[in-house]
Amino acid sequence: MNTYDPSIAPVPEEWLAWPEDERVELVRSFRETAEEMPLEEAQMEVHAGIHVVVENQIAMGVEPVPATIAKLMRQGLSRHEAIHAVGAVLSGEVWKSQQQEKSKWESGVYRRKLEKLTAKRLRKGQY
């Protein structure tokens, strides 16, 4: 594996075999060549990091992430859009836990939000 394309699921074993920093670099390389709005360096680092965390969760079978990605794709989102949707929920929960100074990650809240996430809700900005 020497490139990353969020529209194509990486082979889990190959993805997880790469060192974490190289996974981030693969995502950064894709993003830099994609015809999307350019990101500042700090934004790029966060964006790539979130992509990697979601891809890791998919590759490791951390439910309900793979099921949520599949559901969103059945509802008409591209795989890349579905990764962004899950990433938005993830980053929102991380931010919230930092603001509330929680001492632990509340995986139940993350799980429930992913289970409720639909393409329709996403289009309405509800996630």
TASULCOR-V162130 format. One line per field, one symbol per residue. phi: phi as a letter, one per 30 degrees, with the letter a starting at -180 (. if undefined). burial: b if it has 9 or more other C-alpha atoms within 8 Angstrom, else e. A space follows every 10 residues. Layout:
BEGIN
phi: ???
burial: ???
END
This chain:
BEGIN
phi: .bbbbddbdd deddedddde dddedddede ddcddbedcd edddddeddd eddddddddd iddcdedded dddddjdddd ddddddddde ddddeddddc hddbdcddde eddddddbdd ddddicb
burial: eeebeeeeee ebebbbeeee eebbbbbbbb eeeeeeeeee eeebbeebbb bbebbbbbbe ebebbbebbe bbbeeebbbb ebbbbbbbbb bebbeebeee eeeeeeeeeb bebbeebbbe bbeeeee
END
